């Protein structure tokens, strides 16, 4: 369920919110450094973040960052930001807490490196509303977690655990928090850009990197 447009919703169970953690544009996507220059990574990071915001249109959205250039970008899009506590796990948890504090039933944590993401993909993550279900999307290797959603009320009990093997850990974390698990097998969400071979798979390797 999409949150009402306009100001941040405050009523209980208003819908779903989208949390987008972005560490930085200028020095982000570090694992792609062997094939992309810093300027190329920054440009690609902005382009992908634009796609994620477009896919999340209609949902209350918050960007979790402490990078000045990302805050300025979010301000230009009229998207609120909250400070990055220092790790991806804590950034996701902070975003879920933001959703809970703003009366949203569900929090969707959506990474900003998804070149194929669509509004339908976001809707698929939102459909459980406030039900005690974690919707978890594995990456193309079945290993990482490019996107997931949990009821915002689980902000304090769900333990985020990103990194290699996170899909398995997040499934276990959901069960430990008393949540059911729904696997969201969506090629648009699975196609994240973690490694150089992911760029090649998406046709995004520059022909003559400088």
N, C-alpha and C positions, 0 to 999 in steps of 0.2 A: 504494500500500500504506500503510495506516494504521500509525502507530507504536504500540507497546504503551502501554496506559494506565498511569497512575501516575507515578513519577518520570521525569525526563528520561532517554531511552534513551542507552546508552553503547556498545552493541555495533555492529560495522560493519554497514552496509546494513540498519539496523533498520526503515527505511521512509522516509516523507517528513515534512518539517517545514514549518510555515507561518510565514512572516515577515510581520508586520503593522507597517509604518512609520506612526506617528501623531505628527505634529509637535506638535499641541496640540488641546485641545477649545475652550478659552476664546477663542482668536484664530485658529482654523483656518478652512479653507474660504474663504479671503480672496476668491476670485473670485466668490463668491456674495454679497458684502457689499452689492451694490446692491439685492438683493431680500430679504435676511434680516438681522435685527439680530444683534449679537454673541451675545446670549442664545439666539436661535433657532438660530444656527449651532452653538453649543456643545451644545444639546439634540439637534439633528439628528446631530451628529458622534458623540455617545455612542450614540444609537439605532442608527446604522449600524454602529458598531464592535461593538455587541452582536450584530448579525446576522452579522457576519463571524466572530466567535468561535464562535457557534452552528454556523455552516457548517463550521468547522474542528475541531469537537469530534471527539476521537479521534486527532487528529494532535498531535505535539509542536509547540507554538506559542510564538513569542517576539514580544513587542512592542518595537519600536525607538523609543525616545522619551527626551527629557530634560525633559519637562514634568511637574511635580509632580502635577498633577491626573490625568494619564494614568497615571503610575506607581501612584498610589493606586487608580485604577480597575482596573488590571491585577492589582495585589496582591489586591484584593477578589475577583477571579476566579481567583486562584491561577495566574496566567500570568506567567512570568518576563519581565523587561525587560532590555534592554541600552541603553547610552547612544546617543543620536542623534549621529553625528559631525558633522552640520551641513548636509547636503544629502540629497535623496531618493536620489540615486545612491549616496552613501556609506552611507546607512542600509540600503538594499537589500543592498549588498555585505557590510556588517557582519552582517546577518541570515543571509546565505548562509554566511558563515564560521562563525557560531554553529552552524548545522546540520551543517557538516562536522566541527566540533570535537566534536559530540555523536553522531557515528557514523551520521548519517542519509545515505541514498543520494541524496535529492532535496530541493531547497529550493523552496518555492512562495512567491513574493512576491505578496501579496494586499493590495490597497489597501483602506482602511477607508471607502470611499464607494460601496459597492455595495448598493443597496437590494434587489436581487433575488437576491443570492448564495445558493446552496444547497449542501448537502453533496455533491450530485451534481456540481456545478460544480468543487468542490475535488478530488473524486475524478478528474475528467477531466484535471486538471492533474498529478495524481500518477501516472498510469498508466504512465509511461515508466520509473519507478524510477531505477536508476543508469545507464541507457543514455545514450549521448552524443547526447542530443536536447534541444533547447530547445522547450518548449511555450509558445506566445505567443498571448495573447488580445487582439485589437484592440478598441478602443472602438467605439461606435456609428458614429463618423465614419470608422473605419478609420485613425485617426491616432495616438491615444495607446495606452498599454499598461496597462490596469487590473490585469492579472494575468499572470504568467508563471512558468514553473518551469524550472530547469536542474539538472543533476546537481551535487550539493554539491561534488564534486571539482573543479568548474570555478570555484570561488570566486575564485581568483586570476587567471583568464584571461578571464572574461567581463566586458566593460566596460558597466556600466549607463549609460543615456543617456536619462533621462526629459525630458519637455517636449514641445512641439509636434513632431510627426514621429517620436516615439519608437518607434512600431511598426516603421517602416522601419529605424531605427538599431539596434534590438534584433535584428532579423533579420540585419543585417550583422554585428553583434557576435557572434552565435551562430556564424555561418559562420567568422568570424575566429578564434574559439576552437576550431574543429574540430568543431562540433556540427551535427547535422542540425536542421531546423526543422519543427515541426508547428504549423500554425495551428489555434487552438482558437476556433471561431466559435460562441460561446455567448451568447445574448441576455442571460442573467443576469450574465455577466461584462462584457459590452459596455456595460451600462447604468450607467456611473459618473456622478458628479455633479460635473462640472468647471465647467459654465457655467449661467447662469440658465435657458437653454432646456432643459437637462437636468432641472432641477427640474420644469418644466412638463410635460415628457414623462412624468415619473413621478408626476404629480399631487401634488407635494409643496410647491407654492407656497402659503404661508399666505394665507387669504382677506383678512385685514386686518393686514398687518405693522405693528408699532409700533416 
